[in-house]
Amino acid sequence: MGLYTLSTKKDNHGNLLTDFDQLSPSQSSESTSQFSEATPSQSILATSSQFSTTSESTLSQSTEVTHQTSPVPLDQPIADNDTSSVLLLDQCILTAQDEAFLNEDQLYMNILCIEGTQSVSVSDGLGLFMVLPDMDFSKSQLKKEHFILLQRKAMCFPQTDAKWICTCSCQPIWSIEIMSSSCSSLISHEELMAMYPPCIHRRVGSVIYEQYDNLQHFNPRDYFIINPEDTDHGYSANSPEIEEATKNGLVPVLRVWSSSLNTHGLVSVVKKKFICFCCNKNHCDHVKRIRYLAVQNLENDIYPHVLQELIDVYNAENETPLNSLKQKIKCHSRKKISFNPTENLTEIFSSGIVNHIQKNDENLVFFPKESHCQHCNGELDSRDPIEHEWIAHNNATIVTYTYLGTATVTLFDGQENCFLNMGSYLVGYDILRSYMHSFLHGRRPLYTFYSVFVEDHCDYGNKTIMENFSYHKLRAAWLSFLRLLDIDFEQGFSCPDCPGDNGPDIIICDGTSLSFQRRMWSWKSPEMPRNTSSKKKSGFKDRVFITEEKTRKLLHRFAVGGDLFRGKQIPVLSIGEKKELLNLLEEYPALSLFIKSVDNGTVKLPKMFSDLITSIASKSPVCGYIHPSKEIGQLIHELIKGVEVKSNHPLWQKLHNYVPVLFELLKNTNGDSAPVELRPLLAELWDVAMYPFDNCEVIDDSLFQIEEPEMSFFPSLPTCRPRGSYNMDAKKNDNSCGKKYKGHPSLLPGVFTFYCPHGVCYGFQVMPTMESPNVPFTILRTRFKTAPRVVVYDNACALHAYCMNRDPIFFKNTIFLVDRLHWDNHVGCSCGYCLALYPTLKELNSQTNEQANAGLKRIKDQLSYMTAENFMEHCCFYLWDKNMKKIEKATH
């Protein structure tokens, strides 16, 4: 397979030209001298309507260069002996000064012609693949060591001729849907483009492709002539498994086909590691393929020589291969303190906190700034308090970072002077704000802060600091300061990007071990109401497709036997076990019919059916992978009727988004509709999925009293209904996965947090007992008016079963998903809980909660031995600060 590159040359007049050169295998590994002649002042811009200049001055500045150019017509074929360059992008040569007038598409093309000519390549033949260096628009330059893969196919549209449809590796979900769909679409080209709007790479690539097709006299109809067998469902279009795509400097970039992912990747060596530019990972299947071949014998001719070249590059880079006052301290300050520094505070801090205080005989005197009494609102006496000896305390200690000795003060609030009035002593805001920031950054307990503070004062010569200002005094001042901070928790614990008063549509939740001592809180004994929810509900056997455990286990091994399934090796079926399985499946005629239709005669089913079959063979409810919504029901019935779903792109995309288990199966099958043998099974699966909800009534919440849970903090999600009491509460086993943790002998298990997809915490609940599905269930049912659309939890399978056993109607439209990190631990669960299968959630950071909880561990030392009240205040404050930083960052 040849390699075409977008190159630059000069004509006889010294003008810069561009054309596609076909490189031989030996030439493709060498850099040509033509590329070095493309100086920054000699850039070329495309001539299509998408890439026109924005001012006449730009054109006039370049006239001197462009008027001498004689471009060869693009509709004429290139003679074999013609060594002259063919002008593809012949508009005008723009300088860097002119680039300010270009839009992003024009700028990208212009920079490509200057810097990226070595890296832009199109595969030979129909040019089904193109590689572009990515663009950094913030710096107006190409990204180093980052490439984009474009792939195209031809499609026929109603009442029009075939057209090229281009996909991009920066839109992987859409790429899979387009490349796996039929080449005959039921919707127009315009409607398809509206569904899959092109990215900047596709727009720029289309311009280059247009020039390439004009050169080679290609049109979309050629796609069906050259590739008659692979046009409907093949991704590779008869392309080799591994082929050179471009060069990253002198290092090859290989295009690698993954049969398991049904996608191509671009693999090269960057910083001593194999990296896939399409997946942006160093451990994807494309990289694993190269790693596997790196340890094999590569003398086989089916692999290009450039593969060994890349492996040699990798091998070469990795060759080397005391005083505690117990009396009660009362804070006399009462005004709310701004969390963010005010102008007054900044001015006082910058010039010195004590320089603004009036002195009298070497003592500092503080005057109240109020004109009216805080108790009776009467007008205060305006005469001089010093002259009339209205002194509250003599020789009161003033505490700041600079030692000041003693001073005389009067009772006052202190906010105007940035002091906190603790009655017998004052503490400067500079000290309190310093510890505030230290606490928010974590890992520095108050006593450590105090010890450093004392050492600093000793260095200044203040040897009596501990006598005048003990740790007990600092602690009392800090707690008072914390409670006076003017904080809107309701605003801080709600996300501006998640509108509505029902909380976020997508919840990411988990528990963390941050807690305090059990002896610090006496939990009330829950009073079990007499009224219980005893409405008719489904049981475990009503919700799964296969009720017999033996049949499920044999079918699971038949689907994935011999493979490493989610980190666990699954044993292969014997011939006798297969016969036994087929006999057991006779009790499920629809499933038996489908299994027989796809049985290849071996003891293992083809891999393409593993997602669906392992889901059916799991102990998970069917409604966990075929969600019981009205929209999904209509889609399932369309499949049962034999609608050509692959040609109907709206239906095909909907199937991908909401029932990925079926999408993964159908994308690899022949034909545009669901196989005939699959349709009866789909009908039975849908009936089982709907059964739990057709046999359950809505719970009457008026039977229970609404009570605010203990040690729970959700300021933007107040309690709206009671949890209720259920018959299943007396049972322990929910037939699902469980979390095992022994816990700390003296501390409570921890807190359970709720986050939205944007990383904003909505609140937390202190757990009195070990983490269980009861905690998220109680929060969801008592604080959400309607259940969230998606709940991501590392034990989502158990939570789903817990909810189904209590209030299935409330959670009917909720999708429960396991986060990506913990998915491999769920060997016995259906693929419907796998977050990675849902394309609409591809960008969702499922580790939001884990990452935030890791931050909570920083303050574990400070909070573990606090009282319950102090624990809640500090935890709320810490999470509020993290939320505000998230919100501020997102806003800007």
N, C-alpha and C positions, 0 to 999 in steps of 0.2 A: 504494500500500500504506500503510495507516495505521500509527500508532505508539501503543502502549499503554504508559503509565507508571504505576508504583506511586506514588500521590500521597498527601498528607496534608492534611486539612482539619479545621475545628472545627465542632461542631454548635451549637445554640442555647444550650447550657449551658456552652460553652467547652471541651468534651471533644474530644480529638484522634481523628480518624477516618482510615481509609485506603481507597482504592479505585483501580480502574484507570480512567484517563481516556484517551479516544481523542483525540489531538491532530491538528489539521489541519496541512498542510504549513507554513503560516505560524506556527501556534502552536508547532510542534516546534522552531523556532529561537529561541524566546523563553523566558526563565525566568519562572515564575509566582510570584506573591506567596504562593501557598499553601505553597510549600516553606519559606519563611522562617519560618513559624509553628511548625515542628517543633523545639521547643527540647529540649535534652538531658534535661530533667526530664519530658518528655512522650513517652516511647518506648512503642511498642506491641509486644506479643508475640503470636505465633500461638496459636490455640486448639486445634490438633490434638494428638493424644497425643504426638507427637514433641516438642512444645514446651510442656511443662507446668512450672509453677514447682516449686521443690524444698522450699519451706517455707511453712507457714501464715502466718508473720509477713510474708512477702512479699506475700501476698494481702491481708492486713489492712491493710497500709500503703497499698494502692492502692484500697481500697474506696470511699473518698470520691470518687474520680474515676470509677470504673467503674460504680457502682450507678445513675447517672443516664443511662447510655448506653442507647439503644434501637436496636439494630442491625436493619437491614433483612434479612429472610430471604434467603439466597443462592440458594434454589431458585426465586425469583420473578424474572421478566424485568424489565429496567429500561425504564421508559416513556421514550419519546423526549423528552417535555417535563419529565422528572424531573431537576432540577438538584441534588437532595440527594445527599450522599455515601453510599456503600454500605460498611458496615463489613466488611472482609475479615479483619482481624487484631484481634480484639476482646477478648482475654483480660484483660490488665491493663497499666497503664502503670507501667513499672519505672524507678526512679531508678538513677543510676550506682552507688549503694551496693548496690543489689540485684543488680547484674550479677555479683557475686562468687559467687552461687548458681547461675549458669547454666552448662550445658555448652556446648561449642563451637557446636553447631547453634543453640541458643537464643540465645547471644550474637551470633552472626552475624545472625540474623533481627532481633534487637532493634536492633543497630547499623544495619542496613539501613533500618529504619523511622525511625530518628532522622536519619541522615546521607545515606543512599543513595537516597532516593525519587526524586531527579532522574535518577539513572543506571539504575535498574532499569526495563527496558522489555521488552515482549513484542510481537512482530509480530502484525499483525491476521490475520484468518482463523482457521486452526487453531492459531495461535500456535506455529509450528514452530521459532521462534527466540526466545531470551531472553538478555538481556545483564545481567550482574551486576557491580558493582564488587567486586574481590577483597578479602580480609580479611587483616589482619596481626594475628594472635592474640597476638603478643608485646607489642603495644602496645594491644590491644583497640580497634582503629580500622581503618577502611577504608584500603586502600592508595591512595595518590595516583597518578593516571594509570596505572591498571592494571585491565583489565576481562576478564571471563570470558564466553565465548560458549557457551550451551547450545543443543542442537539435539535434536529428538525425532522419532521415527517410530513408527508403529503396527506391531505384530507379532502374528501368530496363533500360539498355542501349543496343543499337544495337549490335548484334553479341557477346554478353557477358552476363554473369550471373548478377543478381542483386547485387548492392553494397550499403553500407551504405554511406549516405551523411550527414555530420555534419555541423551544423550552430552554430554561436556564438553571444552572446548578444552585443559584441563590434562591430559587423558588422550588425546593425539592418536592413538596407535596403536590403542587400543580404539575410538575414534570411527570411524576408517577401517574397521575390521573390522565394526562394527555397521552403519554406514550403507551399506556396500557389500554386506552380506549380504542374503539373501532375507527377505521379510516373513513367510515361513512357517517356523517353527522346528521341528526334530525333537525338541528337548529342552524341558523345562518352563521356566516363567518363573523358578522358584527356581534351577534349574541354570544358567540364563543369568546371573542376578545373581551367582551364586557365581563364575562365570568372569570377570565384569566388575563387581567390587564398586564401588558408587557412592562418589564423592568427596563432600566436604562441600558443594560447589557443587550437585551433582546432588540431594543430600538436601534442601537448602534450596529449590532450584528446583522440586522435585516438590511441595512444600507450596504454593508460589505458583501452580504450574500447576493444582493441584487447585482452588484458589479461582477461578482464571481459567476453568476448564472448567465449574464450577458456574454461574458468571455467564453464560457464553455458551451453556450447554446443549450442550457438545461431548462426544463420546465417541470412543474410538479407531476405531470403525467408520466414522466420517465421513472418516477419512484415505483409505480405499479408494474412497469415493464421489467425493470432490473431486479426487483425484489418481490416476485409474485407470491413466495411462500411465507414471507415474514412481514408483510405489510399490516396484517390485522392485529397481531398480538406480540410480535417480536420487538424487543428493545434494541437488540444489537444490530439488526439489519445486516446479518451475515458479516459483521465486522469481527476482526480477530479479538481473542480474549485479552491480549496485551499488545499495545502498540505505542510507539513514540508519538506524543502529542505536540510538544514544543520543547524549548530549552529554558531553564532558569539559570541564566548566565552560561556556564559550561556544563551544568548538571542536567541530565535528561529529565523530562517530565513525562510520565507514562500514563496513557489512558488504559484503565483496568476495568474489566467487566466482572461484576459480582453476580453469580447465578442465584445466590440466596436473597440478595436485595433487589435483583432485577434492575440494577442501575450501573452507570459508569462512574468512575472516580478518576481524579488526577493525582497521581502519587509521585513524589520526589523526595529528596533528602534535604532537610533544613535543620541546621543546628544539631547535627549528629543523629537525627531521628528521621525515620520514614514518616511522612505527613501526607494526608489526603486533603487537597484544597477544596474538593466538593463537600466532603463531610466535615471539614475543619477539625479532624481528629487524627491521632496517631495510633488508633487501635480499632478502626472500622474494618469491615470485611475486605475492602480494597487493599488496605495496608496488610492485613493478615495474609492475603493471597501472595503478596510480594514477599513477605517474611517467610512464608512456607516454601516458596520457590528458591529463596536465598540459601536454604540448607539442603536443597535437592541438587541432583545432577542436571545442569542446564545445557547439556550437549544436544538435546533434542531440538530439531530444526523448527518445531512449531512455535518456539519462542524467539523473538527478535534478539539480535546481538546487543541491542541497546539495554536490554534487561540486565545482562551481565555487567554492562558499563555502570548502571545505576547501583548495582550491588557492590561493585568495586569502590565506588565513591563512598558508600556507607561503611564498608570495611576499613577504608583508609582513614576516615574521620574518627572511627571508634577504635583505632589500633591501640592507643594508650588508654589496644583496647584497656507610883509612889503616893500621890496626894489625891484623895478622892472624897469630895464633900457629898454627904448623903442627903442634905436638906433639900427640900423642894425649891427649885428655881423657877420663878415666874417671869415670863417675857412681857415687858411693858409696851413694846412696839405693837402696833395694831394695823397699820396700813399695809395693803397688798404690795408686794415687791415684784417689779417686772423681771421676767426671766432674761429677756434680752437687755443689754446695757442701754440705758437712756443717755441723752445728751448730757444731763447733769452728772451722771455717774462717770461718764467718759472724761468730762472736764475735770472732775475732782480727782480721779485716778491718775490722770496725766500730770497734774501739778502737785500731787501729794495729798493723801487723804486728810492729814492734820493741818495743812497749811490754810484751810478755809475756816478754821475754828478760832473764835475770839479768845484771847488770853487775858488773864487777870492775875498779876503777881506770879508769873511763871506757870500758872495753872490754866488748863483749858476749860472754858465755860461754854456750855451748850444751852442755847435759848430755844424754847418751843416756838415754832413758826406759826402755830395756830392762833387765830384771833378769837375763837369761841371755844367754850368748854366742851369736851367730848361727851360729858355725861348729861348736862342740863342745857347745853347749847347757849349758855349765857356768855356775854361779852367778857373777855379776859382783861385783867388790869394790865395796862400798857406801861406801867412804871418800871424802872430799872430793877430787876430782881436781885442784882448784886448789892445795890445800895440798900435795899430793904431786907437783905439777908433771906431771900426766899430760896434757900439751898436745900435740896433733897438729900444729897450725900456729899460728904467731904472726903477728899483724897481717894476718889474712885479710880480704879485702874482702867486705863485706856489701852486696848489691845489692838495693835496693828503690826505690820511687818517691821516697823521701826520702833525701837524702844523709846518711850516718851516719859517714863517715870509716872508721876501721879498728877491728878488734875481734879478740879471741882466741877461737878455737873449738876444740872437740874433735870427733873423728869421731863422727858420729851420723847417723841416717837423715834426720831433719829434718821428717818429716810432721807430728809433733805441733805444731811451731812454724810450719808452712806454709812451709818452705824446702826447696829441692832441693840436696843436698850433691854438689857436683861435684869434691870432693877439695881443690883449692886455692882454691875460692871457692864461695859460696852464692848461690843465686838465689831470691828470694821468689816464692811462688805467685801473688802479685798481678800481677807482670809476665808470667808465663807464661800465666796464665788470661786476661789482657788480650789477648795476641796470639792465644790460642786462639779467643776470640770474634771477633777481627778476621779471622782466617783463615776461620772458618766463614761469615762474612758476605761474604767474597771481596774480590778486587780490591785487596789490600794485601800485597805481598810482605814477607818477614821483614826484608829490608834497609831498606825504607821505614819499617817499624815501629821498627827500631833507630835510624834517623836521627832520627826524631821524639823517641825516648826520650833520645838524646844532647842534642838541643836543649833539652829540658825540664830536664835536669840542669844544663846550662850556665846556664839562666835562674835556677836555684837557687844558682848560684855554684860548682858542682862542675866546674871546668875540666879536671880530670884523669880524668874518667869514661872517656874512650876508652882511656887508658893502663891503667886498672885493670880495665875491662870492655869487651873488644873484641867486634866482631860475631861473630868465631869462637867466643868463649865463649858468647854468647847462642844461637847456632845449635846448639852442642853441648848446651846446657841444654834447649833446646826439643825436640830430637830425643829426649833422654832422658826428658823429661816426657811426650811423646807416647806412648812405648813403655811407660811405667808407668801410663798411664790404665787404670782397671779397666773394660773394655768387653767386653760379651758380643756378639760379632759375629753369632753364630748367631741369637740372638734379634732383633738389630737388622736382620738381613737376611731376615726372614720376616714375613709379614703375619698378624696374629691373625684377620683376617676371611677368610683363605684357608686353611682347615683341611687337615690331612693332611700326610704327609711326602713327597708327590710334587710339591710346588710348586703354584703357582696353576693354576686351570683355564683362565684366559684370560691370555695373555702379550702384552705390548706391548713391542716391541724395536726398537732402532735403534742406529746408530753415531754417535759424535761425534768431533771432531778433537782432543780433549784427549789429549796424549801427551807423550813425552820424546824426547831425542835417540837416534838409532839406535845411535850408538857406545857408549851406556851399557849395552847388553845384547847378548850374543852368543847368537843363537838356535841351538838344536841342529838339526842336519840331520835331518829326519824319516826314520826307517828304514822303508822300505816293506816290509811283510810279503809273503811269497811267496803266502800264501793270500789269495785275493780272493773277493769275493762275486760269483759268476758265475751265479747262479740265473736262470732264464728270466724276463725282464721284458718289459713292453710298451715300445714305442717311441713317438715323437711321433705318427706316423700312426695308431697304435692308439688313442690317447687323444682325438684331436679327431674331430669329427663329419664335417667336410669336409676331405679331405686335399689337394685342389688349391688352391693359393694364389690363382689367378685367380678361381675360383668364389667363394672366401671374400671377396675384395675387391669383386666385383660385387654379391654379396648384401648386403654391408655398406653399399654405396652405395644399394642399393635400399631399405634399411631407414631410413637417415637422410640420404639425399642432399639437399642444399640447406639443411641445418640446420647450426647451430654445435654440433658434437658434442664435448663435453668440451674446449671451447676451440679446436677446430680445425674450419675450414669444410670440409664434405664436398661434393664435386662431385656434381651430379645425373646420373643415368643418361640416356643417349640412348635413343631407341626401339630402335635397332639393338642396343645393349648389353643392353637388357631382354630382347629376343628371344634373344640369345646366352645370357643367364643362364638363362632358362627351359629352353633346350635342355640346358645343362650340368646343371641340376637333375634331369633325367630319370634320372641315375645314382643319385639318392636319392629313390626313389618316395614314401616317407612324407613327406619334406620338400616335395617337389614338390606332392603332394596338398594339403597345408596351405597352401602359398603360393598356389596357384590358388584356394583357397576364400576367401582374404582379399584377393586382388588386386582393387583397385577400378578397374582399367583405366588408371591413371596410371603414371608412372615412379617412384612412391614408395609404399611401404606405409603404411597408417594408423599413427599414432604409438603407439597402444596395443600394437603388436606389436614395437616397437623393442628392448625389453630382451631378449626371448627370441631374436629373429632376430640381433641383433648379437652375442649370446653364441655362437650356433651358428656365426656367420660369423667368429668370432675364432680365434686360434691357441691358445686356452686349452683345457685338457682338460675334457671334459664333466663329470668328477667335481668340477670347481671350482664349478659352479653347480647340479648335481644331485648332492648329496653321497651317497656310497655306504653309508649306514647302513641297518640293518634297518628302522628306523622309517620312513625316507624311502621305502624300497622298498615297504612296505605301503601308504603313502600314494599312491605313483605307481600301484600296481595298482588301488587304489580309483578313481582318476581314469580309468584305462583301462577299468574295468568300467562307467563311467557313473554312479557314485554322485553324488547331488545334494549336492555338497560345500558349497555356499553355505547350504544348510538345515541342515547338520550342523556346528554351530558349533565343536565340538572339532577336527574335521578342517580346517575353514576357518582356525582360528587356527593350527593346526600347519603348514598350508601357508604361511601368512604368516610364521611364525617361521623355518622351515627351508628353504623353496624360494620366496623372495620373487620370483624371476624369473617363475615361473608364476603367483603370486598377482597380480602387477601386470597380467598378461594377462587372467586369468579375472575379475578384479573389474570389468572394463570390457566383458565379453561378456554377451550375453543368455542366459538360462537359468541353472539352478542347477548344472549339471554341465559337464564339459569338452566342448567341441565335438567331434562325431563325427570330423571331419577331423583333429583334433589328436591323437587317441588312438593311432593307429599311430606317429606321430612320438615320442610319449612312451615307447612300448615300445622303440623303437630307441635313444633317448637313454639309457634306463636300462641297456640291454645294453652300450653303449659306456662308460658310467660305471663299470660293474662289471668290465669286461674286464681292466684292469691288475691287479686284485687276485685275479681268478680264475686268473691265469697267473703267479703269483709265490709262492715259498715263503718261510717264515720263515728269517732269516739265523741261522747258528750262530755265536754270539759267542764260543764257547769256543776258536775258532781264533785269537783275538787276545788280546794282553796288555793289561790295564787299566793305563793310565798317567795320572798327573795332568798336565793340560796346563800349559804354562809361562805365567806372567804371567796367571793366571786366578784369580778370587776369587768363589766361590759357597759361603759357609760353611754355608748350610742345605740346599744341594743338592750333596752329595758325588758324585764320579764313581761310577757304578753299572755301566757297561759301556763297552767300547771303541768308538771311532768306526767302525772297520772300514775295509777298502780295497775299492774298487769299480772295475769296468771303465770306468765313465763318468768316473772321476777323471782319466783321461788325455785326455779330450775337453774342449774349451773352450766350445763353443756349446751352450746348452740351449734354443734357440729361444724365448727370452722376453726381457722387458725387462732393461735393464742400467743400472747407476749409473756415471756417469763423473765422476772426480775426480782431478786431477793430483797432489794431495798436496804436502806441504812437502818441500823438498830435503834437509833434515837431520833432521826429526822423523819419528817413526813415524806411520802413518796415523791412529791414534786408539784409542779403546776402544769396545767394543760392550756395551750395557747391556740388561738384562732387567727389566721392571717388571710388577707385577700391576695390576689395574684400580683398586686403591685408592691408587696412586701410590707403592707401596713397592718399592724396588729390591732385587732378589734377587741381584745380583752383576754383574760385568763381566769382559770378556776383552780384554786388549791385543791389537790386531791387528798381526801382523808384516808383512802385505801389505795391499793395498787391500781395502776392504770388499767382500765377496762373499757369496753365499748359503751358502758353506761354513762361515762363522763361526756363524750361528744354527743351521745343521744340526748341526754338531758339538756345540754346547752342548745342544741338545734331545735328541739321541740318546744322549749320554754321561751326562747328569745327570738326566734324567726317566725314571722307571720306566715310565710310560705317557705317551704324547704328550699335550700339552695339547689341550683341546677347541677352542680358538680361538687363533690366532696373528695378531696385528696387526703389520704391518711395511710400510714404504713401498715395499718391493720384494717384496711377498708373492707376486706371480705368478711371479717368477723362483725364489723359495725353494720354492714348490710344485712347480715343474717339477724343480728340483734334488733334492728329496726323492723324487719319483716315479721318478726315474732311478736311485735308490740303494736305498731301503728303503720301498717303498710300503705294505707291511703295517703297519709301525710308525706311519705317519702316515695310515692309512685313515680314522680318525674325526676328523681334525683339519680345521677350517675355516680356510683362509688368507684374510686380508682386508687390503686396503690402507686405510691411515688416510685420514680425510676430507680432510686438507690436500693430499695428493699424488694423490688419485684422478683429477683431471682430466688428469694427465700420462699416464695409462694408456689411450690412445686405442684400442689394439689388443687390450685385455683384455676378458674376459667380465664381465658385470654381477654374476656370482657372487662377485667379489672386492670388490664395493662395500659397505663397512661400513654406509653410510647406509640400505641396503635392509632390514637385519635389525632388526625392531622390538625384539627382546629386548636388543639392544645399543645402543638409542637413547641411553641415559643414559651409555654408556661414553665416557670422555674419551680419544679416540684420540691426543690430543696430549700425554698424560702423559709419554711418553718425550722428546718434543721439548722440552717445557717444563722437564723436569728437566735435560736436557742443556744447555739454555741457562744453567742455574745452574752447571753444571760449567765453563762457559767463564769464569766469574768467577775461578776459581782457576788459569786457564791460565798466567798470567804467573808464578805461584809454582812450578808443577809442571813447566813445559816443560824446564828445564835441571837438574832433579834427577837423581840416580842412580836406577836402576830400583827399588832397595829403598825409597828415600825416596818415590818416586812412588807405589808401591803402598800404603805406609803412609798417606800423606796422602789419597790418593783414597778408600781404605777408610774413613778417619776422617770425611771430608767427607760421603760417602754415608750412613754410619751415622747421623750427626747429623741429616741431612735425613729419614731414615727414622723416627727416634725422634720427631721433631716431628710427622710425619704420623700415626704411631700414637697419640701422645698426644692430638693434636687429634681424631682419630676416636673415641678412648676417651671423651673428655669431651663 
